[in-house]
Amino acid sequence: MISRSKDASHPRLQRIPLHFSYLDVCGQAVENAAETVSIGTNGFLMKSSKRLKLGALLALRFRLPVEISGNAVCDLRSSGRVVSEHRLEDGTVGYKVELARVPAARSER
């Protein structure tokens, strides 16, 4: 179980809607909706109804809340890799995603 912590080195429980895309077996980009369960400094644990392969490269799109970003609106686009699969407390499947790169956030004021 991931514990709640204010220390930046430990994951924080935080539910944020996100969208991710990956290439399917036909080479087509498929976009799916998901939700983070916890967020750490190098990535996050997400809940997804879509089964993903370990090592899958994802294109990510999400909006960080003001509590994390410090800005009213902070949209991020990044890429990440699925590094592990987990059974969550509610019985669903979750995936740990490590961010491959963290671009500068785009703020809309």
C-alpha positions as CSV (number, residue, x, y, z in Angstrom):
1,M,0.0,0.0,0.0
2,I,1.2,3.5,-0.8
3,S,1.2,5.7,2.2
4,R,0.2,9.4,2.4
5,S,3.2,11.6,2.8
6,K,4.1,15.3,2.5
7,D,7.7,14.4,1.9
8,A,8.5,14.9,-1.9
9,S,10.5,11.7,-2.0
10,H,7.5,9.6,-1.2
11,P,4.3,9.3,-3.3
12,R,1.3,11.4,-2.4
13,L,-2.2,10.1,-2.7
14,Q,-3.7,12.2,-5.4
15,R,-6.4,11.5,-7.9
16,I,-6.0,13.4,-11.2
17,P,-7.8,12.5,-14.4
18,L,-5.4,11.9,-17.3
19,H,-5.3,10.8,-20.9
20,F,-2.7,8.5,-22.4
21,S,-2.0,7.3,-25.9
22,Y,0.0,4.3,-27.1
23,L,0.4,2.4,-30.4
24,D,-1.9,-0.6,-30.8
25,V,-0.9,-3.8,-32.7
26,C,-1.8,-2.1,-36.0
27,G,0.4,0.9,-35.3
28,Q,-2.5,3.3,-34.6
29,A,-2.4,5.7,-31.7
30,V,-5.2,4.9,-29.3
31,E,-6.2,7.4,-26.6
32,N,-7.7,6.3,-23.2
33,A,-8.8,8.0,-20.1
34,A,-7.4,7.0,-16.7
35,E,-6.8,8.4,-13.2
36,T,-3.8,8.7,-11.0
37,V,-3.9,7.0,-7.6
38,S,-0.7,8.5,-6.3
39,I,2.0,10.8,-7.6
40,G,5.8,10.7,-6.8
41,T,8.7,12.8,-8.0
42,N,9.5,10.5,-11.0
43,G,6.1,9.2,-11.9
44,F,2.8,8.0,-10.7
45,L,0.5,5.0,-10.1
46,M,-2.5,5.1,-12.3
47,K,-5.8,3.2,-12.5
48,S,-6.8,2.1,-16.0
49,S,-9.4,-0.2,-17.4
50,K,-7.1,-0.8,-20.4
51,R,-4.6,-3.6,-20.0
52,L,-1.1,-2.4,-20.7
53,K,2.2,-4.3,-21.3
54,L,5.2,-3.7,-19.1
55,G,7.6,-1.4,-21.0
56,A,4.8,0.2,-23.0
57,L,5.6,3.8,-24.0
58,L,2.8,6.2,-23.3
59,A,2.1,9.8,-24.5
60,L,0.5,11.5,-21.5
61,R,-1.8,14.5,-21.1
62,F,-3.1,15.9,-17.8
63,R,-3.8,19.0,-15.8
64,L,-2.0,19.4,-12.4
65,P,-4.0,20.8,-9.6
66,V,-2.9,24.1,-8.0
67,E,-1.8,22.3,-4.8
68,I,1.0,20.6,-6.9
69,S,1.8,23.1,-9.6
70,G,1.3,26.4,-7.8
71,N,-0.6,27.7,-10.9
72,A,-4.4,28.0,-11.4
73,V,-4.1,26.0,-14.6
74,C,-1.2,23.8,-15.4
75,D,-1.5,21.5,-18.5
76,L,1.3,18.9,-19.0
77,R,2.2,16.7,-21.9
78,S,4.9,14.2,-21.3
79,S,5.8,10.6,-22.1
80,G,6.2,7.7,-19.7
81,R,6.9,4.0,-19.6
82,V,4.9,1.4,-17.8
83,V,7.3,-0.2,-15.3
84,S,5.1,-2.4,-13.1
85,E,1.5,-3.7,-12.6
86,H,-0.3,-3.7,-9.3
87,R,-3.5,-5.0,-7.9
88,L,-5.2,-2.0,-6.2
89,E,-7.2,-2.1,-2.9
90,D,-10.5,-2.0,-4.8
91,G,-9.5,-5.1,-6.9
92,T,-8.7,-3.2,-10.1
93,V,-5.4,-3.1,-11.9
94,G,-3.0,-0.2,-11.6
95,Y,0.2,0.6,-13.4
96,K,3.3,2.4,-12.2
97,V,4.4,4.8,-14.9
98,E,7.9,6.5,-14.8
99,L,8.0,9.8,-16.6
100,A,10.6,9.7,-19.4
101,R,10.8,13.5,-19.5
102,V,9.1,16.3,-17.7
103,P,8.6,19.4,-19.9
104,A,7.9,22.9,-18.7
105,A,4.3,23.3,-17.6
106,R,2.1,25.5,-19.7
107,S,0.1,27.9,-17.6
108,E,-3.0,29.6,-18.7
109,R,-3.9,32.7,-16.8
